[in-house]
């Protein structure tokens, strides 16, 4: 293991020498992969999927309209548009185009990438549009008039930054952005919250809340729910701990008996006094608290309901809406006007219930959500809690294309849209197995592919993430189907520790110095695949991105004998310097602090970049990143590729000049990247 770092110069994102090195590596990779006879036809088939006009145009309800952002062959950067429910029910709805991002990019000479919009409730007449330059996390914000379909010339505008912004009323917003020295945290996110009034300079706007430099970020938002209008501010102490405050005019603290203080503006901040690692959701008369640790005698992973006003007054009477067990975890919840839709997972399989509070806010009842197909992956994609009990569900499976269902709780359901099959599923099966990690933990994984009892071992791709409480759940993957499954490959998803498949405990088991548990889980799945006769080490590939890229680096340097090829996308690989690069400081709670000697020891041991050795045999590896990734620094992948090359190990490197952390800013880039990955895997595993 080496602490020497001769490749620091590759951390200069746009440096002339670094970009020249990137161009040379990209050319080498293109000569091998893009020149492959199968690359061009595969890329064309993948692009066909991404551009298909019969994809489901998923929408968000805003008042009378359903809003959608759409990309296809004619709209490379996309269009923001809307329609009515009546039109949406048609096979070919009439859409009102609000903003053509391609036309805007051409007019302004910028590679704009859509990053969403926040419409002003309840009128939905204006929106705060977010645009990224070539896919980075930093955005510019511009006010947009939904009636005239034009940007408001003298409206709210914020220069490029990692901005948080939201409406308070017609002429006021909460904003946190880069306004000069002291306005950002060490992680590069907003440190302050300001109340910004129309027509005034943002630098002179009213400061209402400040976080500490070492916090991840500060935030503020206005809840305009009729009859329950409230303002909240807060700070993220780290990636998993936060504090939330009710913000009220001075002297109207909402009945709180303690935990109040005066903010910079003279407002009163009233602490929502829950554990720092808990999640809070204030809705109408209710306060929901999701536990990440034990509290009030309730176990980690529980969901508790309080009366909002009573809680602020010191009353800790609650109702338990969900209690986890060894196999079941909370996946999420969504409000409608009168109900709460509860999503849970049992062994990574979705279940949905409707919870209804009594008239006084207590006495919750529960029933299954009617119309949800059995044995499917189901997710709530939209509700409109201000207005109705309407909900939209996405229903799919590994081999089952998505269908979009709409319903009213207590009423009828309808299938609004059905996606067609995108790849041939003949002979393919889906199974769930469990591997045993070295410490005895049962680790679930899904296998999608041919029946190996009949075909014998075959090419297999194992995917994992294992961090930040992210759950990998069943979903239809058209690119994966065309790029891998149709050619006889098997695809495997490993639900390893560090994720959220079994709740907070599953995540916390692999935090900090315990991160190797996630690596051991992934290796255990790889070994189980071989033991079951599904594949062999020479035919087994592994892939992951971001934190999953760290997992791939760990497999490369810890268990290289298990794999025939490895792909790491936008990876995190230098664990001794990650906190100094872009947003890296925000992940200290997940991994540890390299500036703390107590943590540095295990981080150096975790760091794939430092574990690369000359005397080991590694499988071929493809490293992919983006120059415009302003979350995980491209230096991680660059330096690791350089070190592998220096020591004579097989490595290919591709860096997209745009695309941000997603690695691609449009369908052309996405198809190209996917074709590179699948061509690389086919060359080494088939």
C-alpha positions as CSV (number, residue, x, y, z in Angstrom):
1,X,0.0,0.0,0.0
2,X,1.5,3.3,-1.1
3,X,0.9,6.8,0.3
4,X,2.9,8.4,-2.5
5,X,0.7,10.4,-4.9
6,X,2.5,11.4,-8.1
7,X,-0.8,12.1,-9.8
8,X,-2.1,15.1,-7.9
9,X,-1.8,17.1,-11.1
10,X,-4.7,15.1,-12.5
11,X,-7.0,16.7,-9.9
12,X,-6.7,20.0,-11.9
13,X,-10.1,19.5,-13.5
14,X,-9.6,21.8,-16.5
15,X,-5.8,22.0,-16.5
16,X,-4.1,21.8,-19.9
17,X,-1.9,18.8,-19.0
18,X,-4.8,16.9,-17.3
19,X,-7.2,17.4,-20.2
20,X,-4.5,16.4,-22.7
21,X,-4.0,13.2,-20.6
22,X,-7.8,12.6,-20.7
23,X,-7.9,13.1,-24.4
24,X,-5.2,10.5,-24.9
25,X,-7.0,8.0,-22.7
26,X,-10.4,8.6,-24.4
27,X,-8.8,8.0,-27.7
28,X,-7.3,4.7,-26.5
29,X,-10.7,3.6,-25.2
30,X,-12.4,4.6,-28.4
31,X,-9.8,2.6,-30.5
32,X,-10.7,-0.5,-28.5
33,X,-14.4,-0.2,-27.6
34,X,-16.0,2.3,-30.0
35,X,-14.1,0.6,-32.9
36,X,-15.5,-2.8,-32.0
37,X,-17.8,-4.2,-34.7
38,X,-20.7,-4.5,-32.3
39,X,-20.5,-1.1,-30.8
40,X,-22.3,1.0,-33.4
41,X,-25.3,-1.2,-33.8
42,X,-25.6,-1.7,-30.0
43,X,-25.4,2.1,-29.5
44,X,-28.1,2.6,-32.1
45,X,-30.4,0.1,-30.4
46,X,-29.8,1.7,-27.0
47,X,-30.4,5.2,-28.4
48,X,-33.7,3.9,-29.9
49,X,-34.9,3.0,-26.4
50,X,-34.0,6.4,-25.0
51,X,-35.6,8.3,-27.8
52,X,-38.7,6.1,-28.2
53,X,-41.9,8.2,-28.5
54,X,-44.0,5.5,-26.8
55,X,-42.2,5.8,-23.5
56,X,-44.3,6.7,-20.5
57,X,-44.2,10.5,-20.0
58,X,-44.2,10.6,-16.2
59,X,-45.9,13.7,-14.9
60,X,-46.2,15.9,-11.8
61,X,-49.6,17.3,-10.8
62,X,-49.6,21.1,-10.3
63,X,-53.1,22.4,-10.1
64,X,-55.1,21.6,-13.2
65,X,-52.1,20.5,-15.2
66,X,-49.8,17.5,-15.4
67,X,-46.2,18.6,-16.1
68,X,-43.6,16.6,-17.8
69,X,-40.0,17.0,-19.0
70,X,-39.3,15.1,-22.3
71,X,-36.2,14.2,-24.4
72,X,-36.2,12.4,-27.7
73,X,-34.3,12.5,-31.0
74,X,-35.9,15.8,-32.0
75,X,-35.4,17.3,-28.5
76,X,-31.9,16.4,-27.5
77,X,-31.8,18.7,-24.4
78,X,-35.6,18.4,-23.9
79,X,-38.8,20.3,-23.5
80,X,-40.7,21.2,-20.4
81,X,-44.4,20.8,-21.2
82,X,-47.8,20.3,-19.6
83,X,-51.3,18.9,-20.4
84,X,-54.6,18.1,-18.7
85,X,-55.7,14.8,-17.3
86,X,-58.3,14.5,-20.1
87,X,-55.6,14.9,-22.7
88,X,-53.1,12.6,-20.9
89,X,-55.6,9.7,-21.0
90,X,-55.2,9.8,-24.8
91,X,-52.6,7.7,-26.7
92,X,-51.2,11.0,-28.1
93,X,-52.0,13.9,-25.8
94,X,-51.8,17.5,-26.9
95,X,-48.9,19.1,-25.0
96,X,-48.4,22.8,-24.3
97,X,-44.7,23.4,-24.6
98,X,-43.5,25.8,-21.9
99,X,-39.7,25.8,-22.4
100,X,-37.6,24.3,-25.2
101,X,-34.2,23.8,-23.7
102,X,-32.6,23.0,-27.1
103,X,-33.8,26.4,-28.4
104,X,-32.6,28.2,-25.3
105,X,-29.2,26.5,-25.5
106,X,-28.8,27.5,-29.1
107,X,-29.9,31.1,-28.4
108,X,-27.5,31.5,-25.5
109,X,-24.6,29.4,-26.6
110,X,-24.7,27.3,-23.4
111,X,-25.0,23.5,-23.0
112,X,-28.0,23.8,-20.8
113,X,-29.3,20.7,-18.9
114,X,-32.7,20.8,-17.3
115,X,-32.6,20.5,-13.5
116,X,-36.2,21.0,-12.6
117,X,-38.6,23.8,-11.6
118,X,-40.5,24.8,-8.5
119,X,-44.0,26.2,-9.2
120,X,-45.6,28.7,-6.9
121,X,-48.5,27.2,-4.9
122,X,-51.4,27.5,-5.0
123,X,-51.8,29.6,-8.2
124,X,-49.1,27.7,-10.1
125,X,-48.6,30.9,-12.2
126,X,-44.8,31.3,-11.8
127,X,-41.9,28.9,-11.5
128,X,-38.3,28.9,-10.4
129,X,-36.5,27.1,-13.2
130,X,-33.1,25.5,-12.6
131,X,-30.6,25.0,-15.4
132,X,-27.2,23.4,-15.2
133,X,-24.3,24.1,-17.5
134,X,-23.6,20.7,-19.1
135,X,-25.0,18.6,-16.2
136,X,-23.2,19.8,-13.1
137,X,-24.9,20.1,-9.7
138,X,-24.4,23.9,-9.7
139,X,-27.3,25.6,-11.4
140,X,-28.6,29.0,-12.5
141,X,-32.1,29.9,-11.3
142,X,-34.5,32.0,-13.3
143,X,-38.1,33.0,-12.7
144,X,-40.5,31.8,-15.4
145,X,-44.1,33.0,-16.2
146,X,-46.3,29.9,-16.9
147,X,-48.9,32.1,-18.5
148,X,-46.7,33.9,-21.1
149,X,-44.3,30.9,-21.2
150,X,-41.3,33.3,-20.9
151,X,-38.7,34.1,-18.3
152,X,-39.6,37.1,-16.2
153,X,-37.1,39.8,-17.3
154,X,-36.9,41.5,-13.9
155,X,-37.7,38.4,-11.9
156,X,-35.8,36.3,-9.4
157,X,-32.5,35.3,-10.9
158,X,-29.5,33.6,-9.2
159,X,-26.1,33.1,-10.8
160,X,-24.5,29.6,-11.0
161,X,-24.2,28.0,-7.6
162,X,-25.4,25.0,-5.6
163,X,-28.5,27.0,-4.8
164,X,-31.6,26.2,-2.6
165,X,-34.6,28.3,-3.3
166,X,-38.3,28.2,-2.8
167,X,-41.4,30.4,-2.8
168,X,-42.8,32.1,0.2
169,X,-45.4,34.3,-1.5
170,X,-45.8,36.1,-4.8
171,X,-42.9,38.5,-4.1
172,X,-40.7,36.6,-1.7
173,X,-38.5,33.5,-1.6
174,X,-36.2,31.7,0.8
175,X,-32.8,31.4,-0.8
176,X,-29.4,30.0,0.1
177,X,-26.7,30.5,-2.4
178,X,-23.2,31.8,-3.0
179,X,-23.3,35.5,-2.1
180,X,-19.6,35.8,-1.3
181,X,-17.2,34.9,1.6
182,X,-18.9,33.0,4.4
183,X,-22.1,32.1,2.5
184,X,-21.0,28.5,1.8
185,X,-20.2,25.6,4.0
186,X,-17.0,23.6,3.8
187,X,-18.9,21.2,1.6
188,X,-19.7,23.9,-0.9
189,X,-23.5,24.1,-0.1
190,X,-25.4,27.2,1.2
191,X,-24.6,28.1,4.8
192,X,-27.2,30.8,5.1
193,X,-30.9,31.2,4.5
194,X,-32.2,34.6,3.4
195,X,-35.7,36.0,2.9
196,X,-35.4,37.7,-0.5
197,X,-37.9,40.2,-1.6
198,X,-38.6,41.0,-5.3
199,X,-36.7,43.9,-6.7
200,X,-34.0,44.0,-4.0
201,X,-30.3,42.9,-4.4
202,X,-29.9,39.3,-3.1
203,X,-26.8,40.4,-1.1
204,X,-29.0,42.8,0.9
205,X,-31.8,40.3,1.5
206,X,-32.8,39.6,5.1
207,X,-30.7,36.9,6.8
208,X,-33.0,34.6,8.8
209,X,-30.8,31.6,9.6
210,X,-27.1,30.5,9.6
211,X,-25.5,27.1,9.8
212,X,-21.9,26.5,10.8
213,X,-19.0,26.2,8.4
214,X,-18.6,22.6,9.2
215,X,-22.2,21.7,8.5
216,X,-23.2,20.3,5.2
217,X,-25.9,22.9,4.4
218,X,-28.6,25.2,5.6
219,X,-32.1,25.3,4.2
220,X,-35.5,27.1,4.5
221,X,-38.9,26.4,3.1
222,X,-42.5,27.7,3.2
223,X,-45.4,25.3,3.6
224,X,-48.5,27.0,2.0
225,X,-50.9,24.2,3.0
226,X,-54.2,26.1,3.5
227,X,-54.9,26.7,7.2
228,X,-51.5,25.4,8.2
229,X,-49.1,27.9,6.5
230,X,-45.7,27.7,8.2
231,X,-42.1,28.5,7.6
232,X,-39.2,26.2,8.5
233,X,-35.4,26.5,8.5
234,X,-32.7,24.1,9.4
235,X,-29.3,22.8,9.0
236,X,-27.8,19.4,8.0
237,X,-25.0,18.8,10.5
238,X,-23.7,16.0,8.4
239,X,-25.2,13.6,5.8
240,X,-27.5,11.9,8.3
241,X,-28.0,14.4,11.1
242,X,-30.0,17.6,11.0
243,X,-31.9,20.2,13.0
244,X,-35.3,21.6,11.9
245,X,-36.9,24.7,13.3
246,X,-40.3,26.4,13.0
247,X,-39.6,30.0,12.0
248,X,-42.2,32.5,13.4
249,X,-42.4,36.2,13.8
250,X,-40.8,37.2,17.1
251,X,-43.1,36.6,20.0
252,X,-45.3,34.0,18.3
253,X,-43.4,30.8,19.1
254,X,-46.4,28.5,18.6
255,X,-46.7,27.5,22.2
256,X,-43.3,26.1,22.6
257,X,-42.0,26.0,26.2
258,X,-38.3,25.6,25.3
259,X,-35.9,25.2,22.5
260,X,-36.6,28.8,21.1
261,X,-34.1,31.4,20.1
262,X,-34.0,34.6,18.2
263,X,-32.8,34.3,14.6
264,X,-30.6,36.9,12.8
265,X,-33.7,38.6,11.4
266,X,-35.5,38.8,14.8
267,X,-37.7,35.9,14.0
268,X,-38.1,33.1,16.5
269,X,-36.7,29.7,15.7
270,X,-38.5,26.9,17.5
271,X,-36.6,23.6,17.5
272,X,-38.6,20.5,16.4
273,X,-37.1,18.6,19.3
274,X,-36.4,15.1,17.8
275,X,-33.2,13.1,17.6
276,X,-30.7,14.7,15.2
277,X,-30.7,11.5,13.0
278,X,-34.5,11.4,12.8
279,X,-36.5,12.6,9.7
280,X,-39.4,15.0,10.3
281,X,-42.4,15.6,8.1
282,X,-44.9,18.3,9.2
283,X,-48.2,18.1,7.3
284,X,-51.3,19.9,8.4
285,X,-52.1,19.0,12.0
286,X,-49.6,16.1,11.9
287,X,-45.9,15.6,12.6
288,X,-44.4,12.4,11.4
289,X,-41.0,11.3,12.7
290,X,-39.0,8.5,11.1
291,X,-36.5,7.1,13.5
292,X,-32.9,6.2,12.7
293,X,-32.1,5.3,16.3
294,X,-34.2,4.3,19.3
295,X,-36.4,7.0,20.8
296,X,-39.3,7.1,23.2
297,X,-39.0,3.4,23.6
298,X,-39.5,2.7,19.9
299,X,-37.0,0.8,17.8
300,X,-34.8,2.1,14.9
301,X,-36.8,2.3,11.7
302,X,-40.2,3.1,13.2
303,X,-42.6,5.8,12.0
304,X,-44.3,7.8,14.7
305,X,-47.2,10.3,14.4
306,X,-47.7,13.3,16.8
307,X,-50.0,16.2,16.8
308,X,-47.9,19.1,15.5
309,X,-49.1,21.8,17.9
310,X,-49.2,19.4,20.9
311,X,-45.6,18.3,20.1
312,X,-44.4,21.9,20.1
313,X,-46.1,22.4,23.5
314,X,-44.2,19.5,24.9
315,X,-46.7,16.7,24.6
316,X,-44.9,13.5,23.4
317,X,-48.1,11.4,23.0
318,X,-47.7,9.4,19.7
319,X,-49.1,6.7,17.6
320,X,-46.9,4.1,15.9
321,X,-47.6,3.9,12.2
322,X,-44.9,1.4,11.4
323,X,-42.6,-0.9,13.4
324,X,-39.9,-2.8,11.5
325,X,-38.9,-6.4,12.0
326,X,-36.0,-8.5,10.8
327,X,-37.3,-8.7,7.3
328,X,-39.4,-5.6,6.8
329,X,-38.4,-1.9,6.5
330,X,-40.0,1.4,5.8
331,X,-39.5,2.5,2.2
332,X,-41.3,5.8,2.3
333,X,-44.6,7.6,2.6
334,X,-46.7,10.1,0.7
335,X,-49.6,12.3,1.7
336,X,-52.8,12.8,-0.1
337,X,-55.4,15.3,1.2
338,X,-56.9,12.9,3.8
339,X,-54.7,9.9,3.9
340,X,-51.1,8.7,4.2
341,X,-49.8,6.1,1.6
342,X,-47.2,3.9,3.4
343,X,-44.6,2.0,1.3
344,X,-42.7,-0.8,3.0
345,X,-40.3,-3.5,1.9
346,X,-40.3,-7.2,2.9
347,X,-37.1,-8.9,1.7
348,X,-36.9,-6.0,-0.8
349,X,-40.4,-6.6,-2.1
350,X,-42.8,-3.6,-2.1
351,X,-46.0,-3.5,-0.1
352,X,-48.4,-0.5,0.1
353,X,-51.0,0.5,2.6
354,X,-53.3,3.5,3.1
355,X,-53.4,5.0,6.7
356,X,-56.2,7.3,7.7
357,X,-56.2,9.5,10.8
358,X,-59.3,9.9,12.9
359,X,-61.2,13.2,12.9
360,X,-59.2,14.5,15.8
361,X,-56.0,13.4,14.2
362,X,-55.6,10.3,16.3
363,X,-56.9,6.7,16.0
364,X,-55.2,5.9,12.7
365,X,-56.7,3.0,10.6
366,X,-55.0,1.1,7.8
367,X,-56.1,-0.8,4.7
368,X,-54.2,-2.3,1.7
369,X,-54.2,0.0,-1.3
370,X,-56.8,-1.3,-3.7
371,X,-55.7,-2.2,-7.3
372,X,-52.0,-2.9,-6.7
373,X,-51.0,-6.0,-8.7
374,X,-49.4,-8.8,-6.7
375,X,-45.7,-9.7,-7.2
376,X,-44.8,-6.4,-8.8
377,X,-42.5,-3.5,-8.0
378,X,-44.7,-0.6,-7.0
379,X,-43.8,3.0,-6.3
380,X,-45.8,6.1,-5.6
381,X,-44.8,8.7,-8.2
382,X,-47.1,11.6,-7.5
383,X,-49.9,12.8,-5.2
384,X,-51.6,16.2,-4.8
385,X,-52.1,16.6,-1.0
386,X,-53.4,20.2,-1.2
387,X,-56.4,19.2,-3.3
388,X,-57.4,15.6,-3.4
389,X,-56.8,11.9,-2.6
390,X,-55.5,11.2,-6.1
391,X,-52.4,9.1,-6.5
392,X,-50.2,7.8,-9.4
393,X,-48.4,4.5,-9.1
394,X,-45.6,3.0,-11.3
395,X,-45.9,-0.7,-11.5
396,X,-43.1,-2.8,-13.1
397,X,-40.8,-5.7,-12.6
398,X,-37.4,-6.9,-13.9
399,X,-39.1,-8.4,-16.9
400,X,-42.3,-6.4,-16.8
401,X,-42.4,-3.0,-18.5
402,X,-43.8,-0.1,-16.5
403,X,-47.5,0.7,-16.3
404,X,-48.8,3.9,-14.8
405,X,-51.8,3.6,-12.6
406,X,-54.0,6.5,-11.4
407,X,-56.5,6.2,-8.6
408,X,-58.5,7.9,-5.9
409,X,-58.2,6.4,-2.4
410,X,-61.5,4.7,-1.8
411,X,-62.4,5.0,-5.5
412,X,-61.7,3.4,-8.8
413,X,-58.3,2.9,-10.4
414,X,-57.3,3.1,-14.0
415,X,-54.2,2.3,-16.1
416,X,-53.2,5.5,-17.8
417,X,-50.1,4.4,-19.7
418,X,-48.5,1.1,-20.5
419,X,-44.9,0.9,-21.8
420,X,-44.2,-1.7,-24.5
421,X,-41.6,-4.5,-24.2
422,X,-38.2,-3.2,-25.1
423,X,-36.2,-6.4,-25.1
424,X,-36.8,-10.1,-25.7
425,X,-37.6,-11.9,-22.4
426,X,-38.1,-15.4,-23.9
427,X,-36.3,-17.9,-21.6
428,X,-35.5,-15.4,-18.9
429,X,-36.4,-15.9,-15.3
430,X,-36.3,-13.9,-12.0
431,X,-35.2,-15.4,-8.7
432,X,-34.2,-14.2,-5.3
433,X,-31.4,-16.0,-3.3
434,X,-29.5,-15.3,-0.1
435,X,-25.8,-15.4,0.3
436,X,-24.1,-15.8,3.7
437,X,-21.5,-13.1,4.6
438,X,-18.4,-14.1,6.7
439,X,-20.1,-12.8,9.9
440,X,-23.2,-15.0,9.2
441,X,-25.4,-12.2,7.8
442,X,-28.0,-13.3,5.1
443,X,-27.6,-11.0,2.1
444,X,-30.4,-11.0,-0.5
445,X,-29.8,-10.8,-4.2
446,X,-31.9,-10.9,-7.4
447,X,-30.9,-13.0,-10.4
448,X,-32.4,-12.1,-13.8
449,X,-31.4,-14.3,-16.7
450,X,-31.7,-17.8,-18.3
451,X,-32.3,-21.0,-16.3
452,X,-28.8,-22.0,-15.5
453,X,-29.9,-25.5,-14.4
454,X,-30.4,-26.0,-18.1
455,X,-27.7,-23.8,-19.7
456,X,-24.9,-24.1,-17.2
457,X,-22.6,-21.2,-16.1
458,X,-22.7,-18.1,-18.2
459,X,-21.7,-14.5,-18.5
460,X,-23.0,-12.6,-15.5
461,X,-22.9,-9.0,-14.4
462,X,-23.2,-8.3,-10.6
463,X,-24.3,-4.8,-9.6
464,X,-24.1,-3.2,-6.2
465,X,-24.1,0.1,-4.3
466,X,-24.1,-0.4,-0.5
467,X,-24.1,3.1,1.0
468,X,-26.1,6.1,2.2
469,X,-29.1,4.0,3.0
470,X,-30.0,3.6,-0.7
471,X,-32.1,0.6,-1.6
472,X,-31.8,-1.3,-4.8
473,X,-35.3,-2.5,-5.7
474,X,-36.8,-4.4,-8.7
475,X,-37.2,-2.3,-11.8
476,X,-37.5,-2.8,-15.6
477,X,-34.2,-1.8,-17.3
478,X,-34.5,-1.5,-21.1
479,X,-30.9,-0.6,-21.7
480,X,-29.7,-3.5,-19.5
481,X,-32.1,-5.8,-21.4
482,X,-30.9,-4.9,-24.8
483,X,-27.3,-4.4,-23.9
484,X,-26.8,-7.6,-21.7
485,X,-29.8,-9.9,-21.2
486,X,-30.7,-10.3,-24.9
487,X,-27.2,-11.5,-25.6
488,X,-27.5,-14.4,-23.1
489,X,-26.1,-12.5,-20.1
490,X,-27.4,-12.8,-16.5
491,X,-27.9,-9.7,-14.4
492,X,-27.6,-9.7,-10.6
493,X,-28.4,-7.1,-8.0
494,X,-26.8,-7.5,-4.6
495,X,-28.7,-5.9,-1.7
496,X,-25.6,-5.5,0.5
497,X,-25.2,-3.7,3.9
498,X,-24.8,0.0,3.7
499,X,-28.0,0.3,1.7
500,X,-31.5,0.7,3.2
501,X,-33.1,-2.6,2.2
502,X,-33.6,-3.6,5.8
503,X,-33.8,-0.1,7.3
504,X,-31.3,2.1,9.2
505,X,-29.6,-0.8,11.0
506,X,-28.7,-2.3,7.6
507,X,-27.1,1.0,6.6
508,X,-25.3,1.7,9.9
509,X,-23.8,-1.8,9.9
510,X,-21.4,-0.6,7.2
511,X,-20.6,2.9,8.3
512,X,-17.0,4.3,8.8
513,X,-14.5,1.6,9.8
514,X,-17.2,-1.1,9.3
515,X,-17.4,-0.4,5.5
516,X,-15.6,-3.7,4.7
517,X,-18.8,-5.4,5.7
518,X,-20.4,-4.1,2.5
519,X,-17.4,-5.4,0.5
520,X,-17.6,-8.8,2.2
521,X,-21.3,-9.0,1.5
522,X,-20.7,-8.3,-2.2
523,X,-17.9,-10.9,-2.4
524,X,-20.2,-13.4,-0.7
525,X,-22.8,-12.9,-3.4
526,X,-20.1,-13.4,-6.1
527,X,-19.0,-16.6,-4.4
528,X,-22.6,-17.8,-4.1
529,X,-23.2,-17.2,-7.8
530,X,-20.3,-19.5,-8.6
531,X,-21.4,-22.1,-6.0
532,X,-24.9,-22.2,-7.5
533,X,-23.5,-22.8,-11.0
534,X,-24.8,-19.5,-12.4
535,X,-21.3,-18.3,-13.4
536,X,-17.6,-18.7,-13.0
537,X,-15.0,-16.1,-11.9
538,X,-13.8,-15.8,-15.5
539,X,-17.4,-15.1,-16.7
540,X,-18.4,-12.8,-13.8
541,X,-18.3,-9.0,-14.1
542,X,-19.0,-6.3,-11.6
543,X,-20.3,-2.8,-12.0
544,X,-21.2,0.2,-9.8
545,X,-21.1,3.9,-9.7
546,X,-20.4,6.7,-7.3
547,X,-20.3,5.0,-3.9
548,X,-20.8,1.9,-5.9
549,X,-17.6,2.9,-7.7
550,X,-15.8,2.7,-4.3
551,X,-17.2,-0.8,-4.0
552,X,-15.8,-1.7,-7.4
553,X,-12.4,-0.4,-6.4
554,X,-12.6,-2.5,-3.3
555,X,-13.4,-5.6,-5.3
556,X,-10.5,-4.8,-7.7
557,X,-7.9,-4.5,-5.0
558,X,-9.3,-6.9,-2.4
559,X,-10.9,-9.8,-4.3
560,X,-9.7,-9.6,-7.9
561,X,-9.7,-13.4,-8.3
562,X,-13.5,-13.3,-8.1
563,X,-14.1,-11.3,-11.3
564,X,-13.3,-11.4,-15.0
565,X,-13.9,-7.7,-15.6
566,X,-14.9,-4.6,-13.5
567,X,-16.6,-1.3,-14.4
568,X,-16.5,1.7,-12.1
569,X,-18.5,4.8,-13.1
570,X,-18.0,8.3,-11.5
571,X,-16.2,6.4,-8.7
572,X,-15.0,7.5,-5.3
573,X,-11.5,5.9,-5.0
574,X,-9.1,8.1,-3.0
575,X,-10.3,7.8,0.5
576,X,-7.5,10.0,2.0
577,X,-8.4,13.1,0.0
578,X,-12.1,12.8,-0.8
579,X,-13.0,15.4,1.8
580,X,-10.9,18.0,0.0
581,X,-12.5,17.5,-3.4
582,X,-15.7,19.2,-4.4
583,X,-18.7,17.9,-2.3
584,X,-16.6,15.3,-0.5
585,X,-16.7,16.9,2.9
586,X,-20.4,16.1,3.1
587,X,-19.7,12.4,3.1
588,X,-17.5,12.4,6.3
589,X,-20.4,10.9,8.3
590,X,-20.6,8.0,5.9
591,X,-16.9,7.1,5.7
592,X,-14.9,9.0,8.4
593,X,-12.7,12.1,8.5
594,X,-9.3,11.8,6.9
595,X,-8.1,14.7,9.0
596,X,-8.8,12.7,12.2
597,X,-5.9,10.3,12.8
598,X,-8.3,7.8,14.4
599,X,-10.3,7.6,11.1
600,X,-7.3,8.0,8.7
601,X,-6.0,4.5,9.6
602,X,-9.2,2.8,8.3
603,X,-9.7,5.2,5.4
604,X,-6.2,4.4,4.1
605,X,-7.0,0.7,4.4
606,X,-10.3,1.3,2.6
607,X,-8.8,3.4,-0.2
608,X,-8.6,1.5,-3.5
609,X,-6.2,4.1,-5.0
610,X,-3.7,3.4,-2.3
611,X,-4.1,-0.4,-2.4
612,X,-3.1,-0.9,-6.0
613,X,0.1,-3.0,-6.1
614,X,2.5,-3.9,-8.8
615,X,2.7,-7.6,-7.8
616,X,-1.0,-8.5,-8.0
617,X,-3.0,-9.7,-10.9
618,X,-6.1,-7.6,-11.6
619,X,-9.0,-8.2,-14.0
620,X,-9.5,-5.7,-16.8
621,X,-11.2,-2.5,-15.5
622,X,-13.1,0.3,-17.2
623,X,-13.1,3.6,-15.3
624,X,-15.7,6.2,-16.4
625,X,-16.1,9.8,-15.2
626,X,-17.2,13.3,-16.3
627,X,-15.2,16.5,-16.4
628,X,-18.4,18.3,-15.3
629,X,-19.0,16.0,-12.3
630,X,-19.0,18.6,-9.5
631,X,-20.0,16.0,-6.9
632,X,-17.5,13.2,-7.1
633,X,-14.3,14.7,-8.5
634,X,-13.0,13.2,-11.8
635,X,-9.6,13.1,-10.2
636,X,-10.6,9.8,-8.4
637,X,-11.0,7.9,-11.7
638,X,-8.1,9.8,-13.4
639,X,-5.5,9.1,-10.8
640,X,-6.5,5.4,-10.4
641,X,-6.3,4.9,-14.1
642,X,-2.9,6.5,-14.2
643,X,-1.6,4.3,-11.3
644,X,-3.0,1.1,-12.9
645,X,-1.3,2.1,-16.2
646,X,2.0,2.9,-14.5
647,X,2.1,-0.6,-12.9
648,X,1.1,-2.4,-16.2
649,X,-2.4,-3.4,-15.2
650,X,-5.2,-3.6,-17.8
651,X,-7.3,-0.5,-17.7
652,X,-9.4,1.6,-20.0
653,X,-10.6,5.1,-19.1
654,X,-13.3,7.3,-20.6
655,X,-14.2,10.8,-19.4
656,X,-17.2,12.5,-20.9
657,X,-16.6,16.2,-21.0
658,X,-20.2,16.9,-19.9
659,X,-23.0,15.2,-18.1
660,X,-22.2,15.9,-14.4
661,X,-22.5,13.2,-11.8
662,X,-25.0,11.3,-14.1
663,X,-22.2,10.9,-16.6
664,X,-24.4,12.0,-19.5
665,X,-26.3,15.2,-20.2
666,X,-28.5,13.9,-23.1
667,X,-29.6,10.6,-24.8
668,X,-26.7,10.5,-27.2
669,X,-24.2,10.6,-24.3
670,X,-26.2,8.1,-22.3
671,X,-26.4,5.6,-25.2
672,X,-22.7,6.0,-25.9
673,X,-21.7,5.4,-22.3
674,X,-24.0,2.3,-22.0
675,X,-22.6,0.9,-25.3
676,X,-19.0,1.4,-24.0
677,X,-19.9,-0.6,-20.8
678,X,-21.7,-3.4,-22.5
679,X,-19.1,-3.7,-25.3
680,X,-16.3,-3.9,-22.6
681,X,-18.1,-6.6,-20.7
682,X,-18.9,-8.6,-23.8
683,X,-15.3,-8.6,-24.9
684,X,-14.1,-9.9,-21.6
685,X,-16.9,-12.1,-20.3
686,X,-18.3,-13.9,-23.4
